[in-house]
Amino acid sequence: MNAAVKPEQLIADVDHAHLDALEEEAIFILREVAASFERPALLFSGGKDSCVVLRLAEKAFKMKNAAHPSGYSGALPFPLVHIDTGHNFPEVITFRDQRVAEMGERLVVGHLEDSIARGTIRLAHPLESRNGHQTVTLLETIEEHKFDALIGGARRDEEKARAKERIFSHRDSFGQWQPKEQRPELWTLFNTRIRPGEHFRCFPISNWTELDVWLYIARENIPLPNMYYAHERQVIRRKGLLVPLTDVTPPEAGETVETATVRFRTVGDMTCTCPVESPAANATEVVAETLTVTVSERGATRMDDRTSEASMEKRKKEGYF
């Protein structure tokens, strides 16, 4: 019989040439955004994909500096933006603020609570999921700061609607996406013309997969919120998912709270983001685990994407990122 091989030994033998190609493409896209738009911004939620895009932005616009707390010196040519639903995991918000302070960058936060106070968002009940409502706050933040391009970490492998979208995705003056009227992208030539009030959503890692993201995190030693790795958490088994026990996701009648060893494949609004059972305690172990999965992280852990086959596309047409 063959001797057991540790994940660290397997990952060391992986050919990283495809990661170099993906990195080069992403850096090219980031520089195109900076050169083509007057007021771009980078969406930074503290999630794994936005952390990867942030590292790519550092490589695109900063100087490597081992003496600097973040490893890079200089400033990005755009601010960071986060839409805070008020139902974000506390660990993620703490990580976000620490990372931004470490880098010395400017962070713009759009608060959904402010939209509720203005009356532009009305909740049916206090514990309602705010994930879909953040579209309103996002569009209000874009209007307030006059952003003409938002950079994000969406990937085509995540979900059907994301697979349809261009790398430079046009939004009309209402912030809406028209999937049947997208501009062609041939030979990496991007049409960036916009009218007043319109903007673009730009996706540098659109061609990456979840496995690519974790291979890059492992290679680059990118810091993440600790909830991405195995930890004990109180959960409720509900409709085939592990719902985390929080103030906004209490147990329902007849449900039992249990403690399980879990990690999150994606993070978002607490009301719709679920962990998976896993012993993976570091990026290398997550890579080995990701090699065996057959369901995307959104399909496996997001309650809001299970409402219908077209739920994501409907939200994106309305302005969702």
HELIX and SHEET records of a PDB file:
HELIX    1   1 PRO A    7  ALA A   12  1                                   6    
HELIX    2   2 ALA A   17  SER A   36  1                                  20    
HELIX    3   3 LYS A   48  PHE A   61  1                                  14    
HELIX    4   4 PRO A   90  MET A  103  1                                  14    
HELIX    5   5 LEU A  112  ARG A  118  1                                   7    
HELIX    6   6 GLN A  134  HIS A  145  1                                  12    
HELIX    7   7 LYS A  160  LYS A  164  1                                   5    
HELIX    8   8 PRO A  179  GLU A  181  5                                   3    
HELIX    9   9 GLU A  210  GLU A  220  1                                  11    
HELIX   10  10 ASN A  226  TYR A  228  5                                   3    
HELIX   11  11 ALA A  283  THR A  290  1                                   8    
HELIX   12  12 GLU A  297  THR A  301  1                                   5    
HELIX   13  13 MET A  303  ARG A  306  5                                   4    
HELIX   14  14 SER A  311  GLU A  318  1                                   8    
SHEET    1   A 6 LEU A 107  HIS A 111  0                                        
SHEET    2   A 6 LEU A  80  ASP A  84  1                                        
SHEET    3   A 6 PRO A  40  LEU A  43  1                                        
SHEET    4   A 6 ALA A 149  ILE A 151  1                                        
SHEET    5   A 6 HIS A 199  CYS A 202  1                                        
SHEET    6   A 6 PHE A 168  ARG A 171 -1                                        
SHEET    1   B 2 MET A  63  LYS A  64  0                                        
SHEET    2   B 2 TYR A  72  SER A  73 -1                                        
SHEET    1   C 4 LEU A 241  PRO A 244  0                                        
SHEET    2   C 4 HIS A 231  ARG A 238 -1                                        
SHEET    3   C 4 VAL A 257  ARG A 263 -1                                        
SHEET    4   C 4 VAL A 276  GLU A 277 -1                                        
END                                                                             
